[in-house]
């Protein structure tokens, strides 16, 4: 495990492991204790049970850090704490960072998320949303980006699968212990991630998924990545909370649009309209959004440049008045263009030379293959 075997752990490392069992993620009182007294001092004060700290009494009574470590070792997980090379730097931007992280998988977490994107969305996703998430994740992974998500049904699962399909890196951040398979139907998916990427949790091994832990989990996803993309989300989707957390942390946020009639995409549309999310439709646009300055900058999209696009105003007016069939004589063109004969004749000569007009029997028409 990081920092040596558990027998070689420092007192601070043991204390942080204990706190991951005792305190719920984001507990502001415990955060204040850590700031004032350090991990060992904070643990000692919690064990004392004085004042408001009495609320931890039952958990203190049941605390068994060696059991938690044994569970972690059984599934090949390790403990990562602030100061370790594997600690994601972005977590320090959180008002209340995790006390520690339990990490399972061969990838080194810190380096893996240095160039990463969160791809999240609705659990009750549509086939459109799952396809978009998988294709987006696959393209990002192919471009060397790590895809981070929450391993939930719907968009999260599709994003992980998309990255795995191209042998890319993906990180799953759980609301339960790293040994717990949740949801159960994602056992095979989580097994593949554990073999090739990372599974991460801030709660101790064996911990059950709880509603509040999902909300806390979302802040980790937002903080450890360069930016967050919501692929499909209703107006009350929990994935929008990840987007809100990313916004609070000054991370770029984007949303993939869906059909205007789809309530499953209504949250994405609202995020674009009211919450500063950038509309994204491809991995290239995501990279432009979350990349460093100058990285992945795209040219403004435009249609193909046609020969007629480059005409000067007089030539363009004459060309516009030419029919595709039949033809017009000079008098008809003078009437149609309201230009002088010399100007019209000069324009016709240039159009004929450019292959945009043809003269037959004293009448001019557009070349049939030319499009204005």
NORWOBEL-V424709 format. One record per residue. N is the residue number from 1. RES is the residue in three letters. PHI is phi in whole degrees, -180 to 180 (999 if undefined). PSI is psi in whole degrees, 0 to 359 (* if undefined). D_CENTER is the distance of its C-alpha to the mean C-alpha in whole Angstrom. Layout:
n & res & phi & psi & d_center
N & RES & PHI & PSI & D_CENTER
N & RES & PHI & PSI & D_CENTER
//
This chain:
n & res & phi & psi & d_center
1 & UNK & 999 & 153 & 29
2 & UNK & -53 & 139 & 28
3 & UNK & 84 & 16 & 31
4 & UNK & 93 & 182 & 33
5 & UNK & -67 & 163 & 35
6 & UNK & -60 & 330 & 35
7 & UNK & -68 & 337 & 39
8 & UNK & -96 & 1 & 38
9 & UNK & -61 & 148 & 35
10 & UNK & -76 & 165 & 36
11 & UNK & -62 & 323 & 37
12 & UNK & -63 & 320 & 34
13 & UNK & -66 & 317 & 31
14 & UNK & -61 & 318 & 34
15 & UNK & -65 & 319 & 33
16 & UNK & -66 & 321 & 29
17 & UNK & -61 & 319 & 29
18 & UNK & -64 & 318 & 32
19 & UNK & -64 & 330 & 30
20 & UNK & -68 & 341 & 27
21 & UNK & -91 & 322 & 30
22 & UNK & -81 & 317 & 31
23 & UNK & -109 & 140 & 29
24 & UNK & -70 & 148 & 26
25 & UNK & -54 & 138 & 23
26 & UNK & 81 & 10 & 23
27 & UNK & -66 & 113 & 27
28 & UNK & -69 & 327 & 28
29 & UNK & -67 & 316 & 31
30 & UNK & -65 & 322 & 30
31 & UNK & -60 & 318 & 28
32 & UNK & -66 & 320 & 31
33 & UNK & -62 & 317 & 33
34 & UNK & -61 & 318 & 31
35 & UNK & -65 & 323 & 31
36 & UNK & -83 & 319 & 35
37 & UNK & -121 & 355 & 36
38 & UNK & 77 & 171 & 34
39 & UNK & -59 & 314 & 33
40 & UNK & -66 & 315 & 36
41 & UNK & -65 & 320 & 38
42 & UNK & -62 & 317 & 35
43 & UNK & -64 & 319 & 36
44 & UNK & -62 & 317 & 40
45 & UNK & -67 & 322 & 39
46 & UNK & -64 & 320 & 37
47 & UNK & -67 & 333 & 40
48 & UNK & -67 & 330 & 43
49 & UNK & 71 & 23 & 42
50 & UNK & -78 & 145 & 43
51 & UNK & 55 & 228 & 42
52 & UNK & -65 & 345 & 39
53 & UNK & -76 & 356 & 38
54 & UNK & -62 & 338 & 40
55 & UNK & -64 & 343 & 37
56 & UNK & -91 & 0 & 36
57 & UNK & -56 & 314 & 40
58 & UNK & -67 & 321 & 39
59 & UNK & -69 & 324 & 36
60 & UNK & -63 & 318 & 38
61 & UNK & -61 & 324 & 41
62 & UNK & -91 & 357 & 39
63 & UNK & -62 & 131 & 37
64 & UNK & -149 & 86 & 37
65 & UNK & -64 & 324 & 35
66 & UNK & -64 & 326 & 36
67 & UNK & -66 & 316 & 36
68 & UNK & -61 & 319 & 32
69 & UNK & -65 & 320 & 32
70 & UNK & -63 & 320 & 34
71 & UNK & -64 & 318 & 31
72 & UNK & -62 & 314 & 29
73 & UNK & -62 & 325 & 31
74 & UNK & -63 & 326 & 32
75 & UNK & -101 & 7 & 28
76 & UNK & 77 & 28 & 28
77 & UNK & -95 & 161 & 25
78 & UNK & -135 & 162 & 26
79 & UNK & -100 & 132 & 26
80 & UNK & -122 & 131 & 24
81 & UNK & -126 & 163 & 25
82 & UNK & -54 & 137 & 24
83 & UNK & 101 & 338 & 26
84 & UNK & -71 & 150 & 25
85 & UNK & -62 & 336 & 24
86 & UNK & -86 & 354 & 21
87 & UNK & -73 & 125 & 20
88 & UNK & -68 & 124 & 17
89 & UNK & -61 & 326 & 18
90 & UNK & -61 & 338 & 15
91 & UNK & -65 & 337 & 16
92 & UNK & -71 & 348 & 20
93 & UNK & -79 & 349 & 18
94 & UNK & -74 & 142 & 18
95 & UNK & -58 & 322 & 21
96 & UNK & -130 & 91 & 22
97 & UNK & -68 & 162 & 21
98 & UNK & -66 & 153 & 21
99 & UNK & -71 & 326 & 25
100 & UNK & -166 & 174 & 24
101 & UNK & -131 & 140 & 21
102 & UNK & -99 & 124 & 22
103 & UNK & -125 & 133 & 21
104 & UNK & -128 & 126 & 22
105 & UNK & 132 & 162 & 21
106 & UNK & -77 & 337 & 22
107 & UNK & -71 & 142 & 19
108 & UNK & -78 & 119 & 20
109 & UNK & -59 & 309 & 17
110 & UNK & -55 & 303 & 17
111 & UNK & -60 & 325 & 17
112 & UNK & -65 & 326 & 15
113 & UNK & -97 & 4 & 12
114 & UNK & -60 & 327 & 13
115 & UNK & -129 & 79 & 11
116 & UNK & -137 & 158 & 8
117 & UNK & -132 & 135 & 4
118 & UNK & -85 & 127 & 3
119 & UNK & -120 & 110 & 4
120 & UNK & -133 & 170 & 7
121 & UNK & 171 & 195 & 10
122 & UNK & -68 & 145 & 13
123 & UNK & -71 & 315 & 16
124 & UNK & -85 & 67 & 18
125 & UNK & -83 & 157 & 16
126 & UNK & -91 & 165 & 18
127 & UNK & -56 & 323 & 19
128 & UNK & -59 & 311 & 17
129 & UNK & -64 & 317 & 14
130 & UNK & -65 & 322 & 14
131 & UNK & -65 & 315 & 15
132 & UNK & -63 & 318 & 12
133 & UNK & -65 & 315 & 10
134 & UNK & -65 & 315 & 12
135 & UNK & -68 & 321 & 13
136 & UNK & -64 & 314 & 9
137 & UNK & -64 & 319 & 9
138 & UNK & -63 & 317 & 12
139 & UNK & -67 & 321 & 12
140 & UNK & -65 & 316 & 9
141 & UNK & -64 & 320 & 12
142 & UNK & -62 & 327 & 15
143 & UNK & -83 & 5 & 14
144 & UNK & 93 & 13 & 14
145 & UNK & -96 & 144 & 10
146 & UNK & -86 & 133 & 10
147 & UNK & -98 & 122 & 7
148 & UNK & -113 & 133 & 7
149 & UNK & -155 & 187 & 8
150 & UNK & -108 & 9 & 11
151 & UNK & 64 & 16 & 14
152 & UNK & -80 & 173 & 15
153 & UNK & -61 & 165 & 16
154 & UNK & 78 & 232 & 15
155 & UNK & -63 & 317 & 11
156 & UNK & -57 & 309 & 10
157 & UNK & -61 & 319 & 13
158 & UNK & -63 & 321 & 13
159 & UNK & -64 & 314 & 9
160 & UNK & -60 & 315 & 12
161 & UNK & -65 & 322 & 14
162 & UNK & -60 & 317 & 13
163 & UNK & -66 & 317 & 12
164 & UNK & -65 & 328 & 16
165 & UNK & -63 & 335 & 17
166 & UNK & -110 & 20 & 17
167 & UNK & 59 & 35 & 18
168 & UNK & -91 & 173 & 15
169 & UNK & -86 & 138 & 14
170 & UNK & -145 & 146 & 12
171 & UNK & -124 & 129 & 12
172 & UNK & -107 & 125 & 13
173 & UNK & -106 & 121 & 14
174 & UNK & -104 & 158 & 17
175 & UNK & -97 & 3 & 19
176 & UNK & -123 & 180 & 22
177 & UNK & -64 & 154 & 23
178 & UNK & -66 & 346 & 22
179 & UNK & -90 & 348 & 25
180 & UNK & -90 & 131 & 25
181 & UNK & -91 & 109 & 23
182 & UNK & -145 & 127 & 21
183 & UNK & -71 & 156 & 21
184 & UNK & -59 & 327 & 24
185 & UNK & -68 & 348 & 23
186 & UNK & -99 & 22 & 21
187 & UNK & -58 & 313 & 23
188 & UNK & -66 & 319 & 23
189 & UNK & -63 & 312 & 19
190 & UNK & -65 & 327 & 19
191 & UNK & -63 & 319 & 22
192 & UNK & -67 & 320 & 21
193 & UNK & -64 & 320 & 18
194 & UNK & -65 & 332 & 20
195 & UNK & -81 & 333 & 22
196 & UNK & -123 & 336 & 20
197 & UNK & -127 & 237 & 17
198 & UNK & -144 & 142 & 17
199 & UNK & -115 & 132 & 17
200 & UNK & -130 & 142 & 17
201 & UNK & -152 & 150 & 19
202 & UNK & -99 & 357 & 21
203 & UNK & -101 & 155 & 23
204 & UNK & -64 & 153 & 26
205 & UNK & -53 & 144 & 27
206 & UNK & 89 & 347 & 28
207 & UNK & -68 & 141 & 27
208 & UNK & -85 & 152 & 26
209 & UNK & -71 & 132 & 23
210 & UNK & -131 & 156 & 24
211 & UNK & -54 & 314 & 22
212 & UNK & -65 & 331 & 22
213 & UNK & -73 & 332 & 20
214 & UNK & -66 & 318 & 17
215 & UNK & -65 & 320 & 17
216 & UNK & -67 & 321 & 18
217 & UNK & -57 & 322 & 15
218 & UNK & -61 & 326 & 12
219 & UNK & -69 & 328 & 13
220 & UNK & -66 & 317 & 13
221 & UNK & -60 & 316 & 9
222 & UNK & -67 & 322 & 9
223 & UNK & -79 & 324 & 12
224 & UNK & -85 & 356 & 11
225 & UNK & -109 & 165 & 8
226 & UNK & -74 & 333 & 8
227 & UNK & -172 & 166 & 6
228 & UNK & -122 & 132 & 4
229 & UNK & -118 & 125 & 3
230 & UNK & -100 & 122 & 7
231 & UNK & -90 & 317 & 8
232 & UNK & -152 & 130 & 12
233 & UNK & -161 & 134 & 13
234 & UNK & -76 & 175 & 17
235 & UNK & -67 & 340 & 18
236 & UNK & -114 & 19 & 19
237 & UNK & -66 & 138 & 16
238 & UNK & -64 & 337 & 15
239 & UNK & -65 & 335 & 11
240 & UNK & -67 & 336 & 12
241 & UNK & -68 & 325 & 13
242 & UNK & -62 & 317 & 10
243 & UNK & -62 & 317 & 9
244 & UNK & -63 & 319 & 13
245 & UNK & -64 & 318 & 13
246 & UNK & -63 & 320 & 10
247 & UNK & -62 & 316 & 13
248 & UNK & -60 & 329 & 15
249 & UNK & -91 & 9 & 14
250 & UNK & 61 & 33 & 14
251 & UNK & -92 & 147 & 11
252 & UNK & -63 & 144 & 9
253 & UNK & -131 & 145 & 8
254 & UNK & -140 & 164 & 7
255 & UNK & -143 & 141 & 9
256 & UNK & -91 & 126 & 10
257 & UNK & -74 & 156 & 14
258 & UNK & -130 & 187 & 16
259 & UNK & -60 & 140 & 20
260 & UNK & -66 & 343 & 22
261 & UNK & -88 & 355 & 24
262 & UNK & -92 & 117 & 21
263 & UNK & -68 & 338 & 21
264 & UNK & -69 & 340 & 18
265 & UNK & -105 & 1 & 16
266 & UNK & -61 & 325 & 18
267 & UNK & -67 & 323 & 15
268 & UNK & -64 & 315 & 13
269 & UNK & -65 & 321 & 16
270 & UNK & -67 & 324 & 17
271 & UNK & -65 & 323 & 14
272 & UNK & -70 & 319 & 15
273 & UNK & -75 & 320 & 18
274 & UNK & -122 & 347 & 19
275 & UNK & -120 & 15 & 16
276 & UNK & 78 & 10 & 15
277 & UNK & -73 & 142 & 11
278 & UNK & -90 & 134 & 12
279 & UNK & -70 & 126 & 12
280 & UNK & -130 & 143 & 10
281 & UNK & -130 & 1 & 12
282 & UNK & -155 & 164 & 11
283 & UNK & -62 & 323 & 10
284 & UNK & -61 & 321 & 12
285 & UNK & -70 & 326 & 11
286 & UNK & -65 & 314 & 8
287 & UNK & -61 & 320 & 10
288 & UNK & -61 & 324 & 12
289 & UNK & -73 & 314 & 10
290 & UNK & -99 & 348 & 9
291 & UNK & -70 & 167 & 12
292 & UNK & -64 & 165 & 15
293 & UNK & -56 & 126 & 18
294 & UNK & 87 & 354 & 19
295 & UNK & -89 & 125 & 16
296 & UNK & 68 & 25 & 15
297 & UNK & -67 & 131 & 17
298 & UNK & -100 & 149 & 18
299 & UNK & -72 & 152 & 21
300 & UNK & -62 & 127 & 22
301 & UNK & -66 & 140 & 22
302 & UNK & -155 & 160 & 26
303 & UNK & -75 & 175 & 28
304 & UNK & -64 & 145 & 31
305 & UNK & -84 & 121 & 33
306 & UNK & -100 & 155 & 37
307 & UNK & -53 & 321 & 40
308 & UNK & -67 & 340 & 41
309 & UNK & -67 & 337 & 38
310 & UNK & -97 & 6 & 40
311 & UNK & -73 & 149 & 43
312 & UNK & -75 & 168 & 45
313 & UNK & -57 & 317 & 46
314 & UNK & -67 & 314 & 50
315 & UNK & -61 & 320 & 49
316 & UNK & -65 & 321 & 46
317 & UNK & -66 & 317 & 48
318 & UNK & -63 & 315 & 51
319 & UNK & -62 & 321 & 48
320 & UNK & -63 & 327 & 47
321 & UNK & -83 & 347 & 50
322 & UNK & -72 & 134 & 51
323 & UNK & -79 & 163 & 51
324 & UNK & -85 & 333 & 50
325 & UNK & -123 & 159 & 53
326 & UNK & 71 & 243 & 56
327 & UNK & 156 & 168 & 56
328 & UNK & -124 & 141 & 58
329 & UNK & -84 & 179 & 61
330 & UNK & -62 & 317 & 61
331 & UNK & -60 & 317 & 62
332 & UNK & -64 & 322 & 60
333 & UNK & -70 & 323 & 57
334 & UNK & -61 & 319 & 59
335 & UNK & -67 & 318 & 59
336 & UNK & -71 & 326 & 55
337 & UNK & -97 & 339 & 54
338 & UNK & 59 & 36 & 56
339 & UNK & -115 & 164 & 56
340 & UNK & -75 & 159 & 60
341 & UNK & -58 & 318 & 61
342 & UNK & -63 & 319 & 60
343 & UNK & -66 & 317 & 57
344 & UNK & -67 & 317 & 56
345 & UNK & -65 & 319 & 58
346 & UNK & -64 & 320 & 56
347 & UNK & -65 & 318 & 53
348 & UNK & -63 & 322 & 54
349 & UNK & -64 & 317 & 55
350 & UNK & -67 & 320 & 52
351 & UNK & -65 & 321 & 50
352 & UNK & -66 & 319 & 52
353 & UNK & -66 & 326 & 52
354 & UNK & -81 & 357 & 48
355 & UNK & 78 & 22 & 49
356 & UNK & -104 & 350 & 47
357 & UNK & -146 & 157 & 51
358 & UNK & -140 & 144 & 54
359 & UNK & -109 & 134 & 58
360 & UNK & -147 & 125 & 60
361 & UNK & 55 & 40 & 63
362 & UNK & 76 & 12 & 63
363 & UNK & -128 & 148 & 60
364 & UNK & -114 & 146 & 56
365 & UNK & -145 & 165 & 53
366 & UNK & -67 & 149 & 49
367 & UNK & -67 & 131 & 49
368 & UNK & -60 & 330 & 47
369 & UNK & -82 & 348 & 44
370 & UNK & -80 & 133 & 43
371 & UNK & -117 & 136 & 40
372 & UNK & -72 & * & 40
//
